[in-house]
Amino acid sequence: MPILLFLIDTSASMNQRTDLGTSYLDIAKGAVELFLKLRARDPASRGDRYMLVTYDEPPYCIKAGWKENHATFMSELKNLQASGLTTLGQALRSSFDLLNLNRLISGIDNYGQGRNPFFLEPSILITITDGNKLTSTAGVQEELHLPLNSPLPGSELTKEPFRWDQRLFALVLRLPGLASTEPEQVGSVPTDESAITQMCEVTGGRSYCVRTQRMLNQCLESLVQKIQSGVVINFEKTGPDPLPVGEDGLTDSARPSNSFAAQPWHSCHKLIYVRPNSKTGVPVGHWPIPESFWPDQNLPSLPPRTSHPVVRFSCVDCEPMVIDKLPFDKYELEPSPLTQYILERKSPHTCWQVFVTSSGKYNELGYPFGYLKASTTLTCVNLFVMPYNYPVLLPLLDDLFKVHKLKANLKWRQAFDSYLKTLPPYYLLPLKKALRMMGAPNLISDNLDCGLSYSVISYLKKLSQQTKLESERILASVGKKPPQEIGIRVKNHSGVGMSLTHSKNFRKLLKEIIGESAPRLTELNTKEFAGFQLGLLNKDLKPQTYRNAYDIPRRGLLDQLTRMRSNLLKTHKFIVGQDEDSLHSVPVAQMGNYQEYLKTLASPLREIDPDQPKRLHTFGNPFKQDKKGMMIDEADEFVAGPQNKVKRPGEASSPLSSKRRRNVTVIPEVHEEKMENGQLAPDGFLSKPAPPELMNIAGDGIPRNQLDSLSDDFASLRKAGLIHKPGTNAILGGSKSGRVSVEDRKVSGTSTLGTVANALQITPAMAQGINADIKHQLMKEVRKFGRKYERIFTLLEEVQGPLAVKKQFVEFTIKEAARFKRRVLIQYLEKVLEKIDSHHHLNNVNHINSRSSC
């Protein structure tokens, strides 16, 4: 998780203007916003943490720290103002202390136990300044000095204020105040010559001299590419230079080598990339880089370490060593003169061993802990970190597996014990884990000693506890404003203790306030505000300065009581001096807060039709509907059986029914716009018109006693308690008038037989239109809440056509009910379908018998 800390120069010199009229501080704010947009292109930016620090006095300089979110960061950035001194050194120290706040608690630095590159918090510190002289309360400073004293406990364990995974980059604004007539130079952005450049190079970063807006954008794109997970290491050459290599890749001893002249690749201060694991997303490693001292039980305290370890490499060509199953760590080096020199030698099968001075007990240079080697494709140089003194360990392990078959003899044991004596104590635990991974027997004792004295361990624990307290104090002060100056205190040297009430000016002012004397117009400057007229003081209107209720005259009691009630209950609409238009001046950030406005509105009236689903407020879209249509899940009701009892008014509901009511399934609301637009149904039910002979209302081949029986089936469903409103048992064959709308038709109270006898013959086109209207109404009725099914069965009675058509309508209604989980309705519709099938089968039998008799 990269940490991006922005240090913004908020000194008064940042108010200077460019040729475009914008101040340096505005350009710095815009640069930060543009950087965030460029960084957002990378999917890895989701885990970024942003911090904001200014040039204010600590701890008020921290505007956004570890606990503040991105919204707080952006708000504090927009509210920055330029005032004060250019205290760059103090601001840098506060920034590094903020980054190091939790390192001692988490143990990421691992003091005295080796440096683990895979224990890191990659941090990029970007400062934007104008590059002017450094100023402080003591005067102007020519050089950049960081304060040595730090409030953070444990800061004395590291010589520098930064760590090896923290890099500093500076954007020094040098934009001119007047437009330049010279053509803009195209190319790389040069470094700046200010005092911060050297500080950037020490941390592994660099500075940019920004002279135009195009160069600023180019620098921001470069900084986005600099966000890499890694640590900075000092690589220094030890020993003589290697022999030159010929064009064939072999060493040429005849060519002289200049070993005494300093070369750029002899000392490099560069980054090694620590790639995160593809599965876990965090770096994984096995071996540390050794400390520059030998841990001893007699050490009273730990010696302070440098931020960047000094790794020395020997230019003697060696064979890269590795054995099966032995873990090792591989880190790619950042491009540098050293990597360029190694790649130019074109020797991918040889390596250079690396050392840390004073890491061993009996050797000043120490033993090798890895090697530098070019990749096979000669595209990069890698640092391989192996076990300490690996040239001795690897042959021993190879013999253990291949010769001794994991059964070590006495001679092998003695050689292995001699190796362990050259090993720093903090290497024992990772070596034991590596042997376990390889499947080797337990060769190291379980009682491991870290090599630190008890006093050192106790001191580190004490520092961790102190760091927690200091961390809470610093984080609590984040976002607080510095105390404002109250004013200048002026001593009274008059020596006269006269009371204020005896002053002539005070008594004159008091008379003017209570209205006893009006100010003279000659004392007012009317030319200062041209176009305005002065209102004369009305002596009849006096300010209400009553302190005693008995001082109010009798004629003003009611008016005074009204004003008192208004002040007490706050019923006045506007504040004094505030007009109605000013109430509509809402900040842009609150313009879309429609929910808060709804809370102030009165409760709406109930809906006219409570059965219809409620529509939520559609702010900005009047056609938007609620996508969470609440449909009652009738699964429990279906299991328990239909409720045949009709609830009477005033009857208490049972607990069981209330539980069923709470069992609700959220089903997306299905809109039937296609049917309203005249398109075909989904199942193609009305896609083919019925034959003309089936559109006769009575039907030639359907006995009327069967129609009466089917009508009785619909009537029996009403008696079963499903339909609560009174209805009829008649099957309406057609409308007495010429209209065919289902909504306008009334259910006739006559018998089915009489209705069929008096029915009108309807054309097939008219019958198809009537059925289409019935189907549309069925779809709406099935979607309604509750268990009022009277309308559904009434519509099924009005279907035009023979039993085959009615059967298709019943099947269609069952499908619609299944979409909305109307299981009780499905149960009764299936009963109707069984009746229709039995009538249809009886009709076929009668027809066959009639033909056979003929």
C-alpha positions in Angstrom: 0.0 0.0 0.0 2.0 3.1 -1.2 1.9 6.2 0.9 1.8 9.5 -0.9 2.6 12.5 1.2 2.3 16.0 -0.3 4.3 18.8 1.4 2.9 22.1 0.1 4.8 25.3 0.6 2.4 27.7 2.4 4.8 30.6 2.9 3.8 34.1 1.9 6.1 33.9 -1.2 3.6 31.4 -2.7 1.2 34.3 -3.3 3.3 35.5 -6.3 1.5 35.5 -9.6 2.5 33.9 -12.9 1.9 35.3 -16.4 -1.5 33.7 -16.4 -2.6 35.5 -13.3 -2.7 32.4 -11.0 -0.7 32.2 -7.8 2.0 29.6 -7.1 -0.3 28.2 -4.4 -3.1 27.7 -6.9 -0.7 26.0 -9.3 0.4 23.7 -6.5 -3.2 22.7 -5.7 -3.9 22.0 -9.3 -0.8 19.9 -9.6 -1.9 17.7 -6.7 -5.3 17.2 -8.3 -3.8 16.4 -11.7 -1.4 13.9 -10.0 -4.3 12.1 -8.4 -6.1 11.8 -11.8 -3.0 10.4 -13.5 -2.5 8.0 -10.6 -6.1 6.8 -10.7 -5.4 5.2 -14.1 -3.4 2.5 -12.4 -5.6 -0.2 -10.7 -3.1 -0.4 -8.0 -4.0 3.1 -6.8 -7.0 1.7 -4.9 -4.7 1.0 -2.0 -3.0 4.4 -1.9 -3.0 6.5 1.2 -2.7 10.3 0.9 -1.3 12.7 3.5 -1.0 16.5 3.5 1.5 18.6 5.4 2.2 22.3 5.2 4.8 24.8 6.5 2.8 25.6 9.7 4.2 25.1 13.1 4.0 21.4 14.3 1.7 19.7 15.1 -0.7 22.1 13.2 1.2 21.5 10.0 -0.4 18.0 9.5 -3.7 18.6 7.7 -4.4 15.0 6.7 -2.6 12.0 8.3 -3.2 8.3 8.9 -6.8 8.4 9.9 -8.2 11.0 7.5 -10.1 9.9 4.4 -9.8 11.2 0.8 -12.6 13.7 1.2 -10.8 15.3 4.2 -7.6 15.4 2.2 -9.3 17.2 -0.7 -11.1 19.6 1.6 -7.9 20.6 3.4 -6.1 21.0 0.1 -8.7 23.5 -1.2 -8.6 25.5 2.0 -4.8 26.1 2.1 -3.7 29.7 2.4 -0.2 31.1 1.9 1.2 33.0 4.9 4.2 32.7 7.1 7.8 31.7 6.7 9.7 29.2 4.5 10.5 26.7 7.2 11.3 23.8 4.9 13.6 22.0 7.3 11.0 21.8 10.1 8.3 20.8 7.6 10.4 17.9 6.2 11.2 16.7 9.7 7.5 16.7 10.6 6.7 14.8 7.4 9.2 12.1 8.1 8.1 11.8 11.7 4.5 11.3 10.4 5.6 8.5 8.1 7.6 6.9 10.9 4.9 7.1 13.4 3.9 3.4 13.5 7.2 1.7 12.3 8.4 1.0 15.8 5.1 -0.4 16.9 4.8 -2.7 13.9 8.5 -3.7 14.1 9.0 -3.1 10.4 12.6 -1.8 10.9 13.6 -4.9 12.9 16.4 -3.1 14.7 19.4 -5.4 15.5 17.9 -8.4 13.6 18.8 -7.7 10.0 17.1 -5.6 7.4 14.2 -7.4 5.6 13.5 -5.8 2.2 10.1 -7.5 2.2 9.2 -5.6 5.4 8.5 -2.1 3.9 6.0 0.7 3.6 6.8 2.3 0.3 6.4 6.1 0.7 6.7 8.9 -1.8 7.1 12.5 -0.4 6.3 15.1 -3.0 7.0 18.7 -2.0 5.9 21.7 -4.1 7.8 24.9 -3.4 9.0 28.1 -5.1 12.7 27.6 -4.3 13.2 30.9 -2.6 15.4 31.5 0.4 14.8 29.5 3.6 13.5 31.8 6.3 12.8 31.3 10.0 12.4 33.4 13.1 16.2 33.4 13.4 16.7 34.9 10.0 17.6 33.7 6.4 19.3 30.3 6.0 21.6 29.5 3.1 21.5 25.7 3.6 18.8 23.3 4.5 19.0 21.9 8.0 16.6 19.4 9.5 16.1 19.7 13.3 17.9 17.0 15.2 15.4 16.8 18.0 12.3 14.7 17.2 9.4 14.1 19.5 9.1 10.5 18.2 10.6 7.9 20.5 13.2 5.6 19.0 14.4 8.2 16.4 17.9 7.9 17.8 18.2 4.3 16.4 18.6 5.7 12.9 21.0 8.4 12.0 18.8 10.1 9.3 15.2 11.1 9.7 14.1 9.0 6.7 14.1 5.3 6.1 15.2 3.2 3.1 11.7 2.9 1.7 11.0 6.6 1.7 12.0 8.9 -1.2 11.7 12.7 -1.6 10.8 14.4 -4.8 10.6 18.2 -5.2 8.7 20.3 -7.8 10.4 23.7 -7.7 8.2 26.3 -9.4 10.1 28.8 -11.5 7.3 30.1 -13.6 7.9 33.6 -14.9 5.6 36.5 -14.0 5.7 37.8 -17.6 5.0 35.8 -20.7 8.3 34.7 -22.4 8.8 35.3 -26.1 11.5 32.6 -26.4 10.4 29.2 -27.8 9.9 26.5 -25.2 12.6 23.9 -24.8 11.6 20.3 -25.4 13.3 17.5 -23.6 13.9 16.2 -20.1 13.3 18.5 -17.1 16.5 19.5 -15.4 17.1 19.4 -11.7 16.8 22.5 -9.6 19.7 24.4 -8.0 18.0 25.0 -4.7 19.0 23.6 -1.3 16.4 20.8 -1.5 18.0 19.1 -4.5 20.7 17.5 -2.4 18.2 16.3 0.2 16.2 14.6 -2.7 19.3 12.8 -4.0 20.2 11.5 -0.5 16.8 9.8 -0.2 17.0 8.3 -3.7 14.7 10.9 -5.3 15.3 14.0 -7.4 14.1 17.6 -7.9 12.5 19.2 -11.0 12.9 22.7 -12.1 9.5 23.7 -13.5 9.4 26.7 -15.8 6.2 26.1 -17.8 2.9 24.4 -17.4 3.9 21.8 -19.9 7.0 20.9 -17.9 4.8 20.6 -14.8 2.6 18.1 -16.5 5.6 16.2 -17.8 7.0 16.1 -14.2 3.7 14.8 -12.8 3.6 12.0 -15.4 7.2 11.1 -14.4 6.3 11.1 -10.7 3.5 8.7 -11.3 6.0 6.2 -12.8 8.2 6.6 -9.8 5.6 5.0 -7.5 7.3 1.6 -7.1 7.6 -0.8 -4.2 11.2 -1.1 -3.2 14.1 0.0 -0.9 17.2 2.2 -1.6 20.6 0.6 -1.1 24.1 2.0 -1.5 26.2 -0.2 -3.8 29.9 0.4 -3.5 32.8 -1.5 -5.1 35.5 -3.2 -3.1 38.7 -4.6 -4.5 40.1 -4.1 -8.0 38.1 -3.5 -11.2 37.3 -6.6 -13.3 39.3 -7.4 -16.4 37.9 -5.9 -19.6 35.7 -8.1 -21.7 36.2 -8.5 -25.4 33.6 -8.5 -28.1 33.3 -12.3 -27.8 32.3 -12.0 -24.1 35.6 -13.3 -22.8 38.0 -11.5 -20.5 40.9 -9.8 -22.3 43.9 -9.6 -20.0 45.9 -7.7 -22.6 43.7 -4.7 -22.4 44.6 -2.4 -19.5 42.0 -1.6 -16.8 41.9 1.7 -15.0 41.4 0.5 -11.4 42.4 3.8 -9.7 40.2 6.3 -11.5 36.8 6.7 -10.0 34.0 5.6 -12.2 30.2 6.3 -11.9 29.4 2.6 -11.4 31.8 2.3 -8.4 29.2 3.9 -6.1 25.5 3.9 -6.9 22.6 5.0 -4.7 19.6 3.2 -6.3 16.4 1.4 -5.6 15.8 -2.4 -5.7 12.3 -3.4 -6.7 10.4 -5.5 -4.1 7.6 -7.0 -6.1 4.4 -8.1 -4.2 3.3 -11.7 -4.4 0.7 -12.3 -7.1 -1.5 -14.3 -4.8 -1.4 -12.4 -1.5 -0.6 -8.9 -2.8 2.2 -8.4 -0.3 5.9 -9.0 -0.7 7.3 -12.3 0.5 10.9 -13.1 1.4 13.2 -15.4 3.3 16.6 -13.9 4.1 17.5 -10.5 5.6 20.4 -8.2 4.6 22.9 -8.4 7.5 23.5 -5.7 10.0 26.8 -3.8 10.0 27.7 -5.1 13.5 27.8 -8.4 15.3 25.0 -8.8 17.9 26.5 -9.4 21.3 24.9 -10.1 24.7 27.3 -7.6 26.2 26.1 -4.6 24.1 24.3 -2.2 26.4 22.5 -0.5 23.5 22.1 -0.8 19.8 24.4 1.3 17.6 22.5 3.7 15.3 22.2 2.4 11.8 22.2 4.3 8.5 19.0 4.6 6.6 20.4 2.9 3.5 22.6 -0.2 4.0 26.0 -0.1 2.4 26.4 -3.2 0.3 29.8 -3.8 -1.2 30.3 -5.9 -4.3 33.5 -7.7 -5.4 34.3 -7.7 -9.1 35.7 -11.2 -9.0 33.7 -13.4 -11.4 32.1 -16.4 -9.6 29.7 -19.1 -10.5 26.2 -18.5 -9.3 25.3 -21.2 -6.7 21.9 -22.7 -6.0 20.5 -26.1 -5.0 17.1 -27.6 -5.2 14.4 -26.5 -2.8 16.6 -24.0 -1.0 14.7 -20.7 -1.0 16.3 -17.5 -2.1 15.2 -13.9 -2.7 15.5 -12.1 -6.1 15.3 -8.3 -6.4 15.7 -6.3 -9.6 18.0 -3.2 -9.6 16.8 0.1 -10.8 18.7 1.2 -13.9 21.9 2.9 -13.0 25.5 3.2 -14.2 26.2 -0.1 -12.3 23.6 -2.0 -14.1 24.7 -0.6 -17.4 28.3 -1.6 -16.8 27.3 -5.2 -15.9 25.0 -5.6 -18.9 27.7 -4.3 -21.2 30.0 -7.1 -20.1 27.5 -9.6 -21.5 28.3 -12.3 -18.9 24.9 -13.7 -17.8 26.6 -16.9 -16.4 28.9 -15.2 -13.9 28.1 -13.2 -10.8 29.7 -10.7 -8.3 29.4 -11.5 -4.6 28.0 -8.9 -2.2 29.1 -8.2 1.4 28.2 -5.9 4.4 31.2 -4.6 6.3 31.6 -5.8 9.9 28.6 -8.2 9.6 30.8 -11.2 10.6 32.4 -12.0 13.9 35.9 -13.0 12.6 36.1 -11.2 9.3 36.1 -7.4 8.8 34.6 -7.5 5.4 32.1 -10.1 6.4 31.0 -13.2 4.4 29.0 -13.0 1.2 25.2 -13.1 1.6 24.3 -13.0 -2.1 25.4 -11.9 -5.5 24.7 -9.5 -8.4 24.0 -11.2 -11.7 22.7 -10.1 -15.1 19.6 -11.8 -16.4 19.8 -14.4 -19.1 18.3 -12.1 -21.6 20.6 -9.2 -20.6 17.7 -6.9 -19.9 18.3 -6.2 -16.2 20.5 -6.9 -13.2 19.2 -8.8 -10.2 20.3 -9.0 -6.6 20.1 -12.6 -5.3 19.9 -12.7 -1.4 21.0 -16.1 -0.1 21.8 -17.5 3.4 24.8 -15.8 5.1 28.1 -17.3 4.0 26.2 -19.4 1.4 29.4 -20.7 -0.3 30.0 -22.9 2.8 26.4 -23.8 3.5 25.3 -24.9 0.0 27.9 -27.7 -0.4 27.1 -29.0 3.0 23.4 -29.2 2.2 24.1 -30.8 -1.1 26.1 -33.5 0.5 23.4 -34.0 3.1 20.8 -34.8 0.5 22.8 -36.6 -2.2 25.6 -38.3 -0.3 24.4 -38.9 3.3 20.7 -39.3 2.3 19.6 -37.0 5.2 21.6 -39.1 7.7 24.5 -36.9 8.8 27.6 -38.4 10.2 29.9 -36.9 12.8 32.2 -35.2 10.3 29.3 -33.5 8.6 27.9 -32.4 12.0 31.2 -30.8 13.0 31.4 -29.0 9.7 27.9 -27.7 10.1 28.5 -26.6 13.7 31.6 -24.7 12.5 29.4 -22.9 9.9 26.8 -21.9 12.5 29.5 -20.2 14.5 30.1 -17.8 11.6 26.4 -17.1 11.3 24.8 -14.0 12.9 22.2 -15.1 15.5 19.3 -13.5 13.6 19.9 -15.9 10.7 19.2 -19.1 12.7 15.4 -18.8 12.6 15.1 -18.3 8.8 17.6 -21.1 8.3 15.6 -23.4 10.4 12.5 -22.6 8.4 14.3 -23.2 5.1 15.6 -26.6 6.3 12.1 -27.6 7.3 10.8 -26.5 3.8 13.6 -28.7 2.2 12.5 -31.7 4.3 15.8 -31.9 6.2 16.0 -33.1 9.8 16.0 -30.7 12.7 19.7 -29.6 12.8 19.2 -26.4 14.8 18.3 -26.3 18.5 14.8 -25.0 19.4 16.2 -22.6 22.0 17.2 -19.9 19.6 19.0 -16.8 20.8 18.4 -13.5 19.0 21.8 -12.2 20.1 20.5 -9.1 21.9 20.9 -8.5 25.6 18.0 -8.3 28.0 18.5 -4.6 28.5 18.3 -3.9 24.7 15.1 -6.0 24.4 13.5 -4.2 27.3 14.5 -0.8 25.8 12.9 -1.7 22.5 9.6 -2.7 24.3 9.6 0.5 26.3 10.1 2.5 23.1 7.2 0.8 21.5 4.9 1.7 24.4 6.1 5.3 24.3 5.5 5.5 20.6 1.9 4.5 21.0 1.3 7.4 23.4 3.0 9.8 21.1 1.2 8.5 18.1 -2.2 9.1 19.8 -1.1 12.6 20.7 0.0 13.5 17.2 -3.1 12.0 15.5 -5.4 13.8 17.9 -3.9 17.2 16.8 -4.4 16.5 13.1 -6.8 19.0 11.5 -6.7 21.5 14.4 -6.1 25.1 13.6 -3.3 27.0 15.3 -4.4 29.5 18.0 -5.2 32.9 16.6 -3.5 36.1 17.9 -5.9 37.8 20.4 -4.4 41.2 19.7 -1.8 43.6 21.0 -1.9 44.5 24.6 -1.5 48.2 25.3 -0.6 49.5 28.7 -2.5 52.5 30.1 0.2 55.1 31.0 -2.3 57.8 31.9 -2.2 57.0 35.5 -5.7 58.4 35.9 -8.3 56.0 37.3 -11.3 57.8 35.9 -14.4 55.7 35.4 -15.8 55.1 31.9 -19.1 56.6 32.9 -17.5 60.0 33.6 -16.1 60.2 30.0 -17.7 62.9 27.9 -17.6 60.8 24.7 -19.1 57.8 26.4 -22.0 59.8 27.7 -22.6 61.4 24.3 -22.6 58.0 22.7 -25.0 56.6 25.3 -27.5 59.4 24.5 -27.3 58.7 20.8 -28.1 55.0 21.5 -31.1 55.6 23.6 -32.4 58.2 21.2 -32.2 61.4 23.2 -29.9 63.1 20.7 -29.5 62.6 17.0 -26.2 62.6 15.2 -25.4 65.7 13.2 -25.5 65.3 9.5 -22.5 67.6 9.1 -20.3 65.0 10.7 -21.2 62.4 8.1 -19.3 62.2 4.8 -22.0 62.0 2.1 -19.5 62.0 -0.8 -18.1 58.6 0.2 -21.2 56.8 -0.8 -22.5 58.4 -3.9 -26.1 57.6 -4.9 -27.2 56.7 -1.4 -29.5 58.8 0.8 -29.3 59.1 4.5 -32.4 58.2 6.5 -33.3 60.6 9.3 -33.7 59.2 12.8 -37.4 58.9 13.7 -37.7 60.0 17.3 -41.0 58.2 17.7 -39.3 54.8 17.3 -37.0 54.2 20.2 -34.9 51.0 20.8 -36.5 48.6 23.2 -34.0 48.6 26.0 -36.3 47.6 28.9 -34.8 45.8 31.8 -37.9 45.9 33.9 -41.4 44.8 32.8 -43.0 47.6 34.7 -41.1 50.2 32.5 -43.2 49.1 29.4 -46.0 51.7 28.8 -49.5 50.3 28.8 -50.1 51.0 25.1 -47.0 49.0 24.1 -47.7 45.9 26.1 -49.3 43.9 23.3 -46.5 44.8 20.8 -43.8 44.0 23.2 -45.4 40.7 24.1 -45.5 39.7 20.5 -41.8 40.5 20.1 -40.9 38.6 23.2 -42.9 35.6 22.0 -41.2 35.7 18.6 -37.7 35.9 20.2 -38.4 33.1 22.6 -40.0 30.6 20.2 -37.9 31.7 17.2 -41.0 32.0 15.0 -39.6 34.8 12.9 -38.8 33.7 9.4 -35.7 35.7 8.7 -32.8 36.9 10.7 -32.3 40.6 11.1 -30.5 41.9 8.0 -31.2 38.7 5.9 -33.5 38.8 3.0 -35.4 36.0 1.4 -33.1 35.5 -1.5 -30.1 34.9 0.7 -31.8 31.7 2.0 -31.4 30.2 -1.4 -27.7 30.7 -1.5 -26.7 27.1 -0.9 -23.1 25.8 -1.2 -22.4 23.6 -4.3 -21.5 20.7 -2.1 -25.0 20.7 -0.5 -27.1 21.4 -3.6 -27.8 17.7 -4.3 -28.7 16.9 -0.7 -32.3 16.3 -1.5 -32.8 13.8 1.4 -32.3 16.5 4.0 -34.8 18.7 2.3 -37.4 15.9 2.4 -37.0 15.6 6.2 -38.3 19.1 6.6 -41.5 18.4 4.6 -44.8 17.5 6.2 -45.9 13.9 6.1 -47.8 13.2 2.9 -51.4 12.0 2.7 -52.3 8.4 2.3 -52.7 7.0 -1.2 -56.2 6.9 -2.7 -55.8 3.2 -3.7 -53.9 1.4 -0.9 -53.6 -1.7 -3.0 -51.4 0.0 -5.6 -47.6 -0.2 -4.9 -46.2 3.0 -3.6 -43.9 5.1 -5.8 -40.9 6.6 -4.2 -39.9 10.2 -4.8 -38.4 10.4 -8.3 -36.1 13.4 -7.9 -35.0 14.4 -11.4 -36.8 11.6 -13.3 -40.6 11.5 -13.2 -40.7 8.2 -15.0 -38.5 6.3 -12.6 -40.3 3.5 -10.7 -39.4 1.6 -7.6 -37.3 -1.4 -8.6 -38.0 -3.1 -5.3 -41.6 -4.2 -5.9 -42.6 -5.9 -2.7 -44.5 -9.1 -3.5 -45.9 -11.3 -0.8 -44.3 -14.7 -0.7 -47.2 -17.1 -0.3 -44.9 -20.1 0.3 -45.9 -20.4 4.0 -49.6 -19.7 3.2 -49.6 -22.5 0.6 -48.1 -25.0 3.1 -50.6 -24.0 5.8 -53.5 -24.1 3.4 -55.9 -21.4 2.2 -57.5 -19.2 4.8 -61.2 -19.8 4.5 -62.1 -17.4 7.3 -62.9 -13.9 6.3 -61.4 -11.3 8.8 -64.1 -9.1 10.3 -63.6 -5.5 11.3 -62.2 -5.2 14.8 -60.9 -8.8 14.9 -57.4 -9.1 16.3 -54.9 -10.7 13.9 -53.2 -13.9 15.1 -49.4 -14.1 15.6 -49.2 -16.7 12.9 -50.7 -14.4 10.3 -48.3 -11.6 11.4 -45.3 -13.9 10.9 -46.6 -14.7 7.4 -46.9 -11.1 6.6 -43.3 -10.5 7.5 -42.1 -13.2 5.2 -41.7 -11.0 2.1 -39.7 -11.7 -1.0 -38.3 -8.8 -3.0 -39.0 -9.4 -6.7 -38.1 -6.9 -9.4 -41.2 -5.3 -10.7 -42.1 -6.4 -14.2 -43.5 -3.7 -16.5 -45.9 -4.6 -19.2 -45.2 -1.8 -21.6 -45.2 -4.3 -24.5 -48.8 -5.2 -24.0 -49.8 -1.6 -23.7 -48.1 -0.8 -27.0 -50.1 -3.4 -28.7 -47.2 -5.9 -29.1 -47.7 -9.7 -28.8 -47.6 -11.5 -25.5 -44.4 -13.3 -24.5 -45.7 -16.8 -25.0 -47.4 -16.0 -28.3 -50.8 -16.7 -27.0 -52.6 -14.2 -29.2 -50.1 -14.3 -32.0 -52.5 -16.6 -34.0 -56.2 -15.8 -34.3 -58.6 -18.6 -33.5 -60.6 -20.2 -36.3 -63.8 -18.4 -37.1 -65.9 -21.3 -36.1 -64.5 -21.1 -32.6 -65.4 -17.4 -32.1 -69.2 -18.1 -31.8 -70.2 -17.0 -28.4 -72.5 -20.0 -27.7 -70.5 -22.4 -29.8 -72.1 -24.9 -32.1 -70.6 -28.0 -30.6 -70.7 -27.0 -26.9 -73.8 -28.1 -24.9 -75.2 -25.4 -22.7 -75.3 -27.6 -19.6 -71.5 -27.8 -19.8 -71.3 -24.0 -19.8 -73.5 -23.9 -16.8 -71.3 -26.4 -15.1 -68.2 -24.4 -15.8 -69.9 -21.2 -14.5 -70.7 -23.1 -11.3 -67.0 -23.9 -10.9 -66.2 -20.2 -10.9 -69.0 -19.6 -8.5 -67.7 -22.3 -6.2 -64.3 -20.5 -5.9 -66.1 -17.5 -4.6 -67.9 -19.5 -2.0 -64.6 -21.0 -0.9 -63.7 -17.7 0.7 -61.2 -16.5 -1.9 -63.4 -13.6 -3.1 -64.5 -11.2 -0.4 -66.8 -9.0 -2.5 -70.2 -10.1 -3.7 -70.2 -11.3 -7.3 -72.2 -13.1 -9.9 -72.1 -16.6 -11.4 -73.0 -15.6 -14.9 -70.6 -16.1 -17.9 -71.0 -12.9 -19.9 -71.0 -13.8 -23.6 -71.0 -10.3 -25.0 -72.0 -6.8 -24.3 -75.5 -5.6 -25.0 -74.1 -2.4 -26.5 -71.6 -2.1 -29.2 -68.6 -1.4 -26.8 -66.2 -4.2 -26.1 -64.1 -2.7 -23.3 -63.7 -4.9 -20.2 -63.6 -1.9 -17.9 -67.0 -0.6 -19.0 -68.8 -3.9 -19.1 -71.1 -4.8 -16.2 -71.6 -8.3 -15.0 -75.2 -9.3 -15.7 -77.3 -10.7 -12.9 -79.3 -13.1 -15.2 -78.6 -16.7 -15.6 -76.0 -18.1 -17.9 -78.6 -19.9 -20.0 -80.5 -16.7 -20.6 -77.4 -14.7 -21.4 -76.3 -17.2 -24.0 -79.7 -17.4 -25.5 -79.9 -13.6 -25.9 -76.2 -13.3 -27.0 -75.2 -11.4 -30.1 -73.1 -13.0 -32.8 -69.7 -11.3 -32.7 -67.2 -11.3 -35.5 -63.8 -13.0 -35.0 -62.0 -9.7 -35.1 -64.2 -8.3 -32.3 -63.7 -11.4 -30.2 -60.0 -11.2 -30.6 -60.0 -7.6 -29.4 -62.1 -8.5 -26.4 -59.8 -11.3 -25.4 -56.7 -9.1 -25.8 -58.2 -6.6 -23.5 -59.1 -9.3 -21.0 -55.6 -10.7 -21.1 -54.2 -7.2 -20.4 -56.5 -6.8 -17.4 -55.5 -10.3 -16.1 -51.9 -9.4 -16.1 -52.6 -6.3 -14.0 -54.8 -8.1 -11.5 -52.3 -10.9 -10.9 -49.7 -8.3 -10.0 -51.8 -6.6 -7.4 -51.2 -7.2 -3.7 -53.4 -9.3 -1.5 -55.6 -12.2 -2.1 -58.6 -10.6 -3.7 -59.1 -12.8 -6.7 -62.8 -11.9 -7.6 -61.8 -9.7 -10.5 -59.5 -12.5 -12.0 -62.3 -15.1 -12.1 -64.8 -12.5 -13.4 -62.4 -11.8 -16.3 -62.0 -15.5 -17.0 -65.8 -15.8 -17.3 -65.8 -13.0 -19.9 -63.4 -14.8 -22.3 -64.9 -15.2 -25.8 -64.8 -18.5 -27.5 -65.1 -22.2 -26.7 -63.5 -24.2 -23.9 -60.2 -24.5 -25.7 -59.8 -20.7 -25.7 -60.9 -20.5 -22.0 -58.4 -23.3 -21.2 -55.6 -21.2 -22.8 -56.6 -18.2 -20.8 -56.5 -20.2 -17.5 -53.1 -21.6 -18.4 -51.8 -18.1 -19.2 -53.1 -16.9 -15.8 -51.3 -19.7 -14.1 -48.0 -18.7 -15.7 -48.5 -15.1 -14.6 -49.3 -16.2 -11.1 -46.1 -18.3 -11.0 -44.0 -15.3 -12.0 -45.2 -13.5 -8.8 -45.4 -16.6 -6.6 -49.2 -16.5 -6.2 -49.3 -20.1 -5.1 -52.8 -20.0 -3.5 -54.1 -18.6 -6.8 -52.3 -21.2 -8.8 -54.0 -23.9 -6.6 -57.5 -22.8 -7.5 -56.7 -22.1 -11.1 -55.5 -25.7 -11.5 -58.8 -26.9 -10.1 -60.6 -24.8 -12.8 -58.2 -26.3 -15.4 -59.1 -29.8 -14.3 -62.8 -29.0 -14.7 -62.2 -27.6 -18.2 -60.3 -30.7 -19.2 -63.0 -33.0 -17.9 -65.7 -31.0 -19.8 -63.6 -31.1 -22.9 -63.1 -34.8 -22.6 -66.8 -35.4 -22.1 -67.6 -33.2 -25.1 -65.3 -35.3 -27.3 -67.0 -38.6 -26.1 -70.4 -37.2 -26.8 -69.3 -36.1 -30.2 -67.9 -39.6 -31.0 -71.1 -41.3 -29.8 -73.3 -39.0 -31.9 -71.3 -39.8 -35.0 -71.4 -43.5 -34.3 -75.1 -43.4 -33.8 -75.5 -41.6 -37.1 
